[in-house]
Amino acid sequence: MQTDKVLKNATLTIYNSLGLQVKQISNINGQIITVQRDNLPGGLYYFQLTEDNQTFATDKLVITDN
């Protein structure tokens, strides 16, 4: 994932379709965010990107099983 904004100490939080937090990545710096799938099953997720306790991006994320 890539942003137009240069991030400094940002946090990416991923939620499942029920609104439960399933993953969080902290201390993000720069413009590129690498998200490891780990044990997340295929499905629809939502993410929130925050910096300095302010949300500046929210969107959907679809994980597919190939």
Secondary structure, DSSP 8 states (H G I E B T S, - for coil): -EEEEEEEEEEEEEE-TTS-EEEEEEEEEEEE-----TT--SEEEEEEEEETTEEEEEEEEEE---
